[in-house]
Amino acid sequence: MSGLSRRSFAESLALAALAPMIRVQPDTIRLAQWGRAAPAGNEPAALAKALAEVIRQQYGSRLSAGDLSTITNQIQTGLDKIDQLRKVELANGDEPDFVFSAVRSPGTR
């Protein structure tokens, strides 16, 4: 996640959304690299396997072995992205991209 800013992330999302309107193939647009999926050859961690086992216990009759493998890999990818997010340093003064306020300012509708 080195070097990723909110601006570059938002720009890549906007470009991807606008691709059909400007008649450009989405795969030709260079998007910001904000995380890589775990390579297919890596063995999922114990936590990913345990969470997949919970899913197998509940939905196993409707899932094939390939489905469970895909789910396990997706869980591992999510856990890897969570680890990447936790590594981002935030200062006390960092604010979110926007601030929600339930109270309307005077003069606004």
N, C-alpha and C positions, 0 to 999 in steps of 0.2 A: 504494500500500500504506500510505498514511498512516493512522495511528490504529488499525491492526489489531493486536489482542492475541491471545495464545493462547486466552484465555478466550472472546472473541467468536467466534473461529474454531471452537472446540470446541462452543460453544452452537449455532452455525448448523448444524454437522454433526449434532448430536443432534436438533435440531428437524426437520431434513430426514428423518432416519431414523425419527422417531416419527410423522410426518405420517399414514401409513396407519393406525396404531394408534389415533390420536385422531380419526380420520375427518375430517381437514382436507385440502383440496387442497394439494399441495406448492407450487403457484405462488402461493398466498396468504400463504405464510410469508416474512417479510423476512429474507433471509440476509445475512451479512456480505459486503461487497464486497472481495474480496481479490485482485482482478486483473481486468483487462478484456482480452478477446480483441482481436486486431488487427482493425481495420475491414476489411471485405471489399474495399474499393477500394484499399487500400495494396498496393504491389508488395513481394513478399517480398525479403528481403536476399539477398546473394550466398551466404552460408553456408547459408541455408535451401534455396536453389536447388541448391547443390552436393550437399547431403545428399539431396535429392529425386532428383537425378540418379543417385546411388548406388543408391537404391531402384529407379529405373527400369531401370538396367542389370541388376539382379538379378531383378526381378519384372515387368519391362515387358510380357512376353507375357500376363500375367494382369490387367493394369491398363488401364483406359481413360484417356483424357485428363482426364476429370472426376475420376477417382480420384486421378490424379497432382496435379491442382490442389488437391484437398482435402488430400492428404498434405502438400504444400508449405505450405499455409496453417496446418496443424496444427503443423508443424515451426517455422514463424515464431512462432506463438503461444507455443509452448514456450520458444523462445529469448527472447521478450519477458519471459516470467515469470521466467526465469533472471536476466535483467538486473535485474528488480525485486527479486528475493531478494538479489542482490549489493549492492544499495543499503542494505539494512537494517544499521544499525550494531549491533554486538555488543560489549559490554564483556568484559574478561577474566574477570570473575566470573559471567557469564551461564551458567546451566546448562540442560541439556535438560529437557523436561517430565518425564521420568522417567529413572532411572538403572538400567541393567541390571547385575546382578551374577550371575555364574555360580556363586558360592560361596553356599551356603545359610547363613543365620544359625542358630545353635544353637536348638533348640526349635521349628523350623518344619518342616513336612512338605513 
